[in-house]
């Protein structure tokens, strides 16, 4: 007779090679998504006039810092 032990809780590191491959793809996808978000933000802020940037408390030199989330 076979028994299935359902009392174990799988931890993040217990998936072996498949889990590590999945985590690598997830990390790569997240890096691409973060890069794209920064690109879109940088493009949107770059389209604003100096007056519009001043209205929201920024200058041209702040665009990269804000886009990268380092503010």
DSSP file (Angstrom, degrees, kcal/mol; ACC not computed):
  #  RESIDUE AA STRUCTURE BP1 BP2  ACC     N-H-->O    O-->H-N    N-H-->O    O-->H-N    TCO  KAPPA ALPHA  PHI   PSI    X-CA   Y-CA   Z-CA
    1    1 A X              0   0    0      0, 0.0     2,-0.3     0, 0.0     0, 0.0   0.000 360.0 360.0 360.0 131.7    0.0    0.0    0.0
    2    2 A X        -     0   0    0      2,-0.0     2,-0.4     0, 0.0     0, 0.0  -0.658 360.0-160.9 -91.9 145.9    1.4    3.4   -1.0
    3    3 A X        -     0   0    0     -2,-0.3     2,-0.5     2,-0.0     0, 0.0  -0.968   8.3-147.8-127.4 144.2    1.1    6.4    1.3
    4    4 A X        -     0   0    0     -2,-0.4     2,-0.8     2,-0.0    -2,-0.0  -0.954  11.6-145.3-113.8 120.8    1.5   10.1    0.4
    5    5 A X        +     0   0    0     -2,-0.5     3,-0.3     1,-0.1    -2,-0.0  -0.764  24.6 169.7 -88.1 110.1    3.0   12.4    3.0
    6    6 A X        +     0   0    0     -2,-0.8    -1,-0.1     1,-0.2    -2,-0.0   0.241  57.4  87.2-103.0  11.7    1.2   15.8    2.8
    7    7 A X        +     0   0    0      2,-0.1     2,-0.3     0, 0.0    -1,-0.2   0.624  66.0  95.1 -87.7 -12.3    2.6   17.2    6.0
    8    8 A X        -     0   0    0     -3,-0.3     2,-0.6     1,-0.0     0, 0.0  -0.584  64.4-148.3 -80.4 139.5    5.8   18.6    4.3
    9    9 A X        -     0   0    0     -2,-0.3     2,-0.3     0, 0.0    -2,-0.1  -0.939  18.6-127.6-107.6 123.8    5.8   22.2    3.2
   10   10 A X        -     0   0    0     -2,-0.6     2,-0.2     2,-0.0     5,-0.0  -0.513  22.5-150.1 -72.4 131.5    7.9   22.9    0.2
   11   11 A X    >   -     0   0    0     -2,-0.3     3,-1.6     1,-0.1     4,-0.1  -0.536  28.9-102.5 -94.7 168.4   10.4   25.7    0.7
   12   12 A X  G >  S+     0   0    0      1,-0.3     3,-0.6    -2,-0.2    -1,-0.1   0.845 118.9  50.1 -59.9 -35.8   11.6   28.0   -2.1
   13   13 A X  G >  S+     0   0    0      1,-0.2     3,-0.5     2,-0.1    -1,-0.3   0.379  90.0  81.3 -87.1   6.0   14.9   26.2   -2.4
   14   14 A X  G <   +     0   0    0     -3,-1.6    -1,-0.2     1,-0.2    -2,-0.1   0.302  65.6  85.9 -96.6  11.8   13.6   22.7   -2.6
   15   15 A X  G X> S-     0   0    0     -3,-0.6     4,-1.0     1,-0.2     3,-0.6   0.511  76.4-156.6 -91.8  -3.5   12.7   22.6   -6.3
   16   16 A X  H <>  -     0   0    0     -3,-0.5     4,-2.1     1,-0.2    -1,-0.2  -0.283  58.1 -15.8  68.5-148.2   16.1   21.6   -7.5
   17   17 A X  H 3> S+     0   0    0      1,-0.2     4,-2.5     2,-0.2    -1,-0.2   0.887 136.8  53.4 -62.1 -42.6   17.3   22.4  -11.0
   18   18 A X  H <> S+     0   0    0     -3,-0.6     4,-2.4     1,-0.2    -1,-0.2   0.903 110.0  48.8 -62.0 -40.9   13.9   23.2  -12.4
   19   19 A X  H  X S+     0   0    0     -4,-1.0     4,-2.5     2,-0.2    -1,-0.2   0.890 110.9  49.7 -65.6 -39.7   13.3   25.7   -9.7
   20   20 A X  H  X S+     0   0    0     -4,-2.1     4,-2.1     2,-0.2    -2,-0.2   0.891 111.3  48.9 -67.2 -38.5   16.6   27.4  -10.2
   21   21 A X  H  X S+     0   0    0     -4,-2.5     4,-2.3     2,-0.2    -2,-0.2   0.926 112.6  48.2 -65.2 -43.9   16.0   27.6  -14.0
   22   22 A X  H  X S+     0   0    0     -4,-2.4     4,-2.5     1,-0.2    -2,-0.2   0.901 110.9  50.7 -62.2 -40.9   12.5   29.1  -13.3
   23   23 A X  H  X S+     0   0    0     -4,-2.5     4,-2.5     2,-0.2    -1,-0.2   0.871 109.1  52.1 -65.2 -36.2   14.0   31.6  -10.8
   24   24 A X  H  X S+     0   0    0     -4,-2.1     4,-2.4     2,-0.2    -2,-0.2   0.925 111.1  46.2 -65.6 -44.5   16.6   32.6  -13.4
   25   25 A X  H  X S+     0   0    0     -4,-2.3     4,-2.7     2,-0.2    -2,-0.2   0.897 112.8  50.6 -64.2 -39.7   13.9   33.2  -16.0
   26   26 A X  H  X S+     0   0    0     -4,-2.5     4,-2.6     2,-0.2    -2,-0.2   0.909 110.9  48.6 -63.8 -42.1   11.8   35.1  -13.5
   27   27 A X  H  X S+     0   0    0     -4,-2.5     4,-2.3     2,-0.2    -2,-0.2   0.906 112.6  48.1 -64.7 -41.3   14.8   37.3  -12.5
   28   28 A X  H  X S+     0   0    0     -4,-2.4     4,-2.2     2,-0.2    -2,-0.2   0.920 112.1  49.1 -64.8 -43.6   15.6   38.0  -16.2
   29   29 A X  H  X S+     0   0    0     -4,-2.7     4,-2.5     1,-0.2    -2,-0.2   0.918 111.6  49.2 -61.9 -43.7   12.0   38.9  -16.9
   30   30 A X  H  X S+     0   0    0     -4,-2.6     4,-2.6     1,-0.2    -1,-0.2   0.887 109.7  51.6 -64.0 -38.8   11.9   41.2  -13.8
   31   31 A X  H  X S+     0   0    0     -4,-2.3     4,-2.3     2,-0.2    -1,-0.2   0.908 111.6  46.9 -64.0 -41.4   15.1   42.9  -15.0
   32   32 A X  H  X S+     0   0    0     -4,-2.2     4,-2.5     2,-0.2    -2,-0.2   0.907 112.3  50.2 -66.2 -41.3   13.7   43.5  -18.4
   33   33 A X  H  X S+     0   0    0     -4,-2.5     4,-2.4     2,-0.2    -2,-0.2   0.908 111.5  47.9 -64.3 -41.9   10.4   44.8  -17.0
   34   34 A X  H  X S+     0   0    0     -4,-2.6     4,-2.3     2,-0.2    -2,-0.2   0.906 111.7  50.4 -64.8 -41.3   12.3   47.2  -14.7
   35   35 A X  H  X S+     0   0    0     -4,-2.3     4,-2.3     1,-0.2    -2,-0.2   0.920 111.5  48.2 -61.2 -43.8   14.5   48.4  -17.6
   36   36 A X  H  X S+     0   0    0     -4,-2.5     4,-2.6     2,-0.2     5,-0.2   0.902 109.8  51.7 -66.1 -40.9   11.4   49.0  -19.7
   37   37 A X  H  X S+     0   0    0     -4,-2.4     4,-2.4     1,-0.2    -1,-0.2   0.918 111.4  47.8 -60.3 -43.3    9.6   50.9  -16.9
   38   38 A X  H  X S+     0   0    0     -4,-2.3     4,-2.8     2,-0.2    -2,-0.2   0.898 111.5  50.9 -64.3 -40.2   12.7   53.1  -16.5
   39   39 A X  H  X S+     0   0    0     -4,-2.3     4,-2.5     2,-0.2    -2,-0.2   0.927 111.4  46.8 -62.9 -45.6   12.8   53.7  -20.3
   40   40 A X  H  X S+     0   0    0     -4,-2.6     4,-2.5     2,-0.2    -2,-0.2   0.915 114.3  47.5 -64.0 -43.4    9.1   54.7  -20.4
   41   41 A X  H  X S+     0   0    0     -4,-2.4     4,-2.6    -5,-0.2     5,-0.2   0.926 112.1  49.7 -63.2 -45.2    9.5   57.0  -17.5
   42   42 A X  H  X S+     0   0    0     -4,-2.8     4,-2.1     1,-0.2    -2,-0.2   0.912 112.4  47.7 -60.7 -43.2   12.6   58.6  -18.9
   43   43 A X  H  X S+     0   0    0     -4,-2.5     4,-1.2     2,-0.2    -1,-0.2   0.913 112.3  48.8 -64.8 -43.1   10.9   59.1  -22.3
   44   44 A X  H  X S+     0   0    0     -4,-2.5     4,-0.5     1,-0.2     3,-0.3   0.923 114.2  44.9 -64.5 -44.2    7.8   60.7  -20.7
   45   45 A X  H >< S+     0   0    0     -4,-2.6     3,-1.0     1,-0.2    -1,-0.2   0.857 108.6  57.6 -68.5 -34.1    9.8   63.0  -18.5
   46   46 A X  H 3< S+     0   0    0     -4,-2.1    -1,-0.2    -5,-0.2    -2,-0.2   0.785 100.4  58.6 -67.1 -26.3   12.1   64.0  -21.4
   47   47 A X  H 3< S+     0   0    0     -4,-1.2    -1,-0.2    -3,-0.3    -2,-0.2   0.673  88.2  95.3 -76.4 -16.9    9.1   65.1  -23.4
   48   48 A X  S << S-     0   0    0     -3,-1.0     2,-0.1    -4,-0.5    -3,-0.0  -0.413  79.3-115.8 -75.4 151.0    8.1   67.7  -20.8
   49   49 A X     >  -     0   0    0      1,-0.1     4,-2.4    -2,-0.1     5,-0.2  -0.337  29.4-105.5 -76.2 166.6    9.1   71.3  -21.1
   50   50 A X  H  > S+     0   0    0      1,-0.2     4,-2.3     2,-0.2     5,-0.1   0.879 123.3  53.0 -59.7 -37.2   11.5   72.8  -18.5
   51   51 A X  H  > S+     0   0    0      2,-0.2     4,-2.0     1,-0.2    -1,-0.2   0.911 108.9  48.4 -64.9 -43.2    8.5   74.7  -17.1
   52   52 A X  H  > S+     0   0    0      2,-0.2     4,-1.1     1,-0.2    -2,-0.2   0.889 111.7  49.8 -65.4 -39.2    6.5   71.5  -16.7
   53   53 A X  H ><>S+     0   0    0     -4,-2.4     5,-3.0     1,-0.2     3,-0.5   0.915 109.7  51.4 -64.1 -41.7    9.4   69.8  -15.0
   54   54 A X  H ><5S+     0   0    0     -4,-2.3     3,-1.4     1,-0.2    -2,-0.2   0.867 103.1  59.8 -62.3 -36.6    9.8   72.7  -12.7
   55   55 A X  H 3<5S+     0   0    0     -4,-2.0    -1,-0.2     1,-0.3    -2,-0.2   0.821 109.0  43.0 -61.9 -31.2    6.1   72.5  -11.8
   56   56 A X  T <<5S-     0   0    0     -4,-1.1    -1,-0.3    -3,-0.5    -2,-0.2   0.268 124.3-102.9-100.1  12.2    6.6   68.9  -10.5
   57   57 A X  T < 5S+     0   0    0     -3,-1.4     2,-0.3     1,-0.3    -3,-0.2   0.771  82.4 114.0  80.2  27.0    9.8   69.8   -8.7
   58   58 A X      < -     0   0    0     -5,-3.0     2,-0.3    -6,-0.1    -1,-0.3  -0.833  45.3-158.7-124.6 163.3   12.3   68.4  -11.2
   59   59 A X    >   -     0   0    0     -2,-0.3     3,-1.9    -3,-0.1     4,-0.5  -0.843  44.0 -93.9-128.6 172.2   15.0   69.6  -13.5
   60   60 A X  G >  S+     0   0    0     -2,-0.3     3,-1.2     1,-0.3     4,-0.4   0.844 123.3  59.8 -56.9 -34.9   16.5   67.9  -16.6
   61   61 A X  G 3  S+     0   0    0      1,-0.2     4,-0.4     2,-0.1    -1,-0.3   0.677  99.2  58.5 -68.6 -16.8   19.3   66.5  -14.5
   62   62 A X  G <> S+     0   0    0     -3,-1.9     4,-2.6     1,-0.2     5,-0.3   0.601  81.2  87.2 -86.1 -12.2   16.8   64.7  -12.2
   63   63 A X  H <> S+     0   0    0     -3,-1.2     4,-2.8    -4,-0.5     5,-0.2   0.914  90.0  44.1 -59.7 -48.8   15.3   62.6  -15.0
   64   64 A X  H  > S+     0   0    0     -4,-0.4     4,-2.0     1,-0.2    -1,-0.2   0.897 113.8  51.4 -64.1 -39.4   17.8   59.7  -14.9
   65   65 A X  H  4>S+     0   0    0     -4,-0.4     5,-2.4     1,-0.2     4,-0.5   0.930 114.4  42.6 -63.6 -45.2   17.7   59.5  -11.1
   66   66 A X  H ><5S+     0   0    0     -4,-2.6     3,-1.0     1,-0.2    -2,-0.2   0.912 112.4  53.3 -67.7 -42.5   13.9   59.4  -11.1
   67   67 A X  H 3<5S+     0   0    0     -4,-2.8    -1,-0.2    -5,-0.3    -2,-0.2   0.862 111.2  46.3 -62.4 -35.7   13.6   57.0  -13.9
   68   68 A X  T 3<5S-     0   0    0     -4,-2.0    -1,-0.3    -5,-0.2    -2,-0.2   0.526 112.7-120.2 -84.7  -5.5   16.0   54.5  -12.2
   69   69 A X  T < 5S+     0   0    0     -3,-1.0    -3,-0.2    -4,-0.5    -2,-0.1   0.773  74.7 128.1  75.2  26.3   14.1   54.9   -8.9
   70   70 A X      <       0   0    0     -5,-2.4    -4,-0.2    -6,-0.2    -5,-0.1   0.187 360.0 360.0 -99.1  16.7   17.2   56.2   -7.0
   71   71 A X              0   0    0     -6,-0.4    -1,-0.2    -5,-0.2    -5,-0.1   0.470 360.0 360.0 -79.9 360.0   15.4   59.3   -5.6
